[in-house]
Amino acid sequence: MILVTGGAGFIGAHTVRALCDAGEECLLAQRRSPVVPESLTDLPVHVAQVDVTDADALLALGHEHRVTGIVDLALALPWPSTDVPPADGARMALDGFLNVVRAAQEWGVRRVVTASTIGVYGDRLGQGGGLSEDLPLSLGLSHPIPTFKKTAELLGGFLSAASEVDVVTARINGNWGPGGHQPDPFFAPPSLALAAARRTAPDFSRMEAQPHAEDSLDFSYVKDTGRALALLQLADELHHTTYNVASGFATSNAEVVEVLRRLEPAFEAHLPEADVPPRTWLDIERLRTDTGFGPEWGLERAAADYVAWLRDGHER
């Protein structure tokens, strides 16, 4: 049985489905609800309402279930808050990750796959070309997500070397698809797809920055991402501790708009022009070699699937 923390979330739910498609039974650790999410009720899944920052509650799961692998997608970050002092928030963020690895050690689990982010590459994302896992990362302070993910990567490397648990980091790129973020604060394709599905103008007002036509990013359809994470968990042998989980190429907003217009000819999205930045993507050769992964959801297939999902009455 594979424990998936954050298994009811966007990427988590698709990872659970990919694991079940591979013949595995899954246990979802959910902080807010003890109920199987509606999107997963057709699968062999169990749910435990537990917060990964509660070590005792998390460890107790091992007495009730035979856990053989862990995919750690729970997001516990010290967001700015007037209620939680920064030091306490940072402790909770790291405790969640450390508790998961501790549980793996006590249960005899061989591998923990934990989520990092494309954001750890920082300013390299605007420099063009493919980014490999061996590139040195900046230690400068940035957004809370990449800051704490880099910290967890360092801890994971130490714990993997010092214990019998393989802690494998998956650096996940931008994702879109069923159950995703609407709007995504960092990139435009989810908002573009929603607008095409609703036959309205796209709303970018809640994005962190105004998107431009030639802005590009390595982003994946979430069904590919879930399958990649399942492959990392189930592979007989991995030769590295860090893997890019991505499409392996960059896609611009203008290309997304073009595909959506073929699906919905009346769709209009007037994105401002700007200097064309260099295209940057994540190199996935390591993932391809060790797991056999290759993207199955190209842009046209993904856009058609997501627009159909949204038109079927789903809000995101």
N, C-alpha and C positions, 0 to 999 in steps of 0.2 A: 504494500500500500504506500502511495506517494502522498506525503503531506505537502499541501500547497498553502502557504500563508498568503493572505490577500487573494485567495482563490475566487472570491466573488467580484473582484475588480475587473477592470477593462481587459488588461492583458492576462490576468489570472484566469478568468473564465475560459478564454480561448486556449490557454495552456492546459487546463483541466480537460477540456474536450479532446485536445491532441493526445494527452496521456491515455485517456479512456479509449480513443481510437486505436492506440497501440496495444490495448489489452490490459491496461493497468486499472486498479481501483484507487480512488483518490479520497483523501480526507482534507476538508477545507477548514482552516483555522480562520474564523471570522470574529472581529471585535464587536460588531454591532448586532448580529443576528444569529440565532441557532437554526435558521431555516435554510434549506437548500434553495439557491436562487432559481427563479422560474425558468431561466434559460438553460439550466442544467438538470432539470428534474427527470429527463429521459436517460440519465447516465448513472452508472454505479458509483455514486459519491455519498460521503457522509460529512456531516458538519459538526464542528465543535465551536462553541462560542468562547473564545479565549483571546486575550490580548498578549501578544508576544513579549511585551515588557513585563508581564507577570510570570516570572520564572517558574514558580511552583505550579501554577495552572498549566503552563505549557508542558512541563516535564510529566505531569500527571497523564497526559495523552498517551504516553508510552506504556502505561499500565492497561489501557483500554484497547489499544490498536497496535498491530505489528507494523510499524513504520519502517520502510526499507530505503526511502529516499526523500529528500526535501527540496522543494523549489520555493525559495524565499522571495516573495514579491510584496510583502507588507511594507507600507510606507509610513515610517515613524520619524518625522523630521521636526526640528525645533523652529517652527515658524514663529515670526515675531508675534509676541502676545503680551498683554498687560497682566495676564493671570499667572503665567509660568516664567520664573526667572530664567535667563538664558542658560546658566549652568545646569539647571534642572532639566531643561528641554534637551540640551545636548546629551546629558546622561541617559535620558529615556531613549533617545534615538539610537545610541550605541548599545544600550542594554538590550533592545529588541533583537539586534543582529547577534550579539554575543550569546543571548539566551538560545537562539536557534542553533548555533554551533554547539553549545553545551549540550542541548538535547540530542543532537546528532551523535555526539560522543557517548552519552549515556545509553542511547538506544542501539548503538552499534551500526549506525547508518554509514554507508561508505562515501556518499557524495551529497553535498549541499550546493545547489545552483542558486546563486544570489544575484539580484538585479542591480546593475549599475546603469549609467546613462551616457548617451552620446555627448552630453554636456561636459564630461571630464576632459574632452579634447580642447575645450576653451577656444582661444583665439585661432587655433589651427583650423577651425571649421571654416574660416573665411579665406584661407590661403590657397585653396585649390589642391586637387589631386586626391589620391587614396590615402587614408589614415590607417596604419597598422597598429596592432596591439602593443608593439615594442617601442613605440614613440615615447620619449619622456614627457611627463605631464607637468604643467605649471602647478606650483604650490601656492600661488596667489589666491587670496580670498575672492570668491565669486558668489553666484546664486547659492542659496542653502542646499539645493539638491545636489549639484556636482561637488560642492564642498564636502558634504558628509558621505557621498558615494566614494570619493577618493579616499577618505579616511577608512571606510569599510573595506575598500580594496586592499589597503596596506595591512589592516588587521587580518583579513581573510588569507592573505599570502603567508603571514606569520603562523596563523592557526593551522593552515594546511600543511606547512612544513613541520610543525611541532606536534602534530597529532596524526591519528590514522584516518581522519576525515578529509576527503578532498573537497576543499572549498573553491568552487569554480565561479568566476565572475563573468556575467553576461552584460556587455555594454550595449544597451538597447537603444536603437535609433528612434526617430519620431514615428508614431503609429497612428493610423486611422482605421475606421471600420466599425462594425456593429458594437454598440455599447460604449463607444468612445467619448472623448471630451468634446462638448459643444458649448462654446467654442474652445478649441485648443488655444492656450494663451501664447504659444510659441510659433505655430505655423498655420498656414491658411487652408490647406486642402479639406479638413473636416467642415469648416464653415462654407466653403465653396460647394461641397457635395450637398449640404443641407439646403442651401439656397436653390440649387438645381432641382432637388427633390420637391421643394415647396413652390418652385417657380416664382421666387422672390429675389430681390437684390441681396447679395451677401452682406452680413453685418460683422464688421471687424472691430467694433467699438470696445470690446473687452479683451482684445489682444494686447500684448505688451508693447508692440510696435506696429506701425502701419506696414502691411505687406506690399511688395512691389511685384510687377509682372515677372521679372527675371530672378527674383529670389528663389534659391533652390536649396534642397536638403535631401539627404538620404533618408527616406521614410518608407515604411513597410505597411502593407495591409496586415492587420493584426492576426489574421489566421495564419500567415506565414511565420509571424513572430512566435505565436503559441507553439507551432510545430517545431521551430528551432529550439526553443527552451525544452520541449519534451525530448528531443533528440540528444541534447546535452545531458539531461538527467539519465537517459536510458542507454547511452553509448557504453559498449563493453570497456573501452579504454579511451582516455583522453590524454593528449600529450602536452597540454598547456593548462594554465590556471585562469587565463583570461581570453575571452572570445568576443569579437564584434558580432552582434546579432542585428542584421541589417539586410538591405536589398543588394548592396554592393554597387549602387549607382545613384546619381543625383537626379532629381526631378524638379523642374521649375513650376511655379504657380501658373505661368502661361501655358505650359503643357497640360496641366490639370484642367484648366479652363477649356482648352481645345477639345479634350476628350469629353468633358461634360456637355459641351455644345453639340457634339455628335449624338449624345443621348437625349438631350433636350434642346432642340434647335433655337428655341426662344430665350434660352438662358443668356443673361448678360452679366458680365463682371468687369467693371472698368477699373483695373489696377493701374496705379501710376507707374510710369517708366522711371528708370534710374540707371546709373552706371551698372553694367553687367558685372556682378562679382564673380570671381573664379568658382567653378563648381568643385565641391568637396564631397567625398563619400567615404564610407567605411569599407575597408578591405575585408572580405569575408572568406578569403582563401583558407585560412586556418579552420574556420567552422566547416567549410565545404569538405576539406580533406579528412577531418576527424569524425564527422557525423554523416556525410553525404548530403547535407542540406543544399538545396537550391530553391530560389523563390519560385512559387507556383502561381502567384497572383500578380500578373502584370498590371500596368496602370488601367488599361481599358477594362479588363475583367473585374478588377477591384472596384472601379468607379461604378460599373453597372450593378454589381452585387450590393454595394453600399446604398446607392440611390434607391434600388428596389426595396431594401430593408427599411429605409426611412419612409418610403411611400406606403409601406405596409402598416403604418400606424405607430412606429417607434419614434421617440423623441431624439434619440441619439444613437 
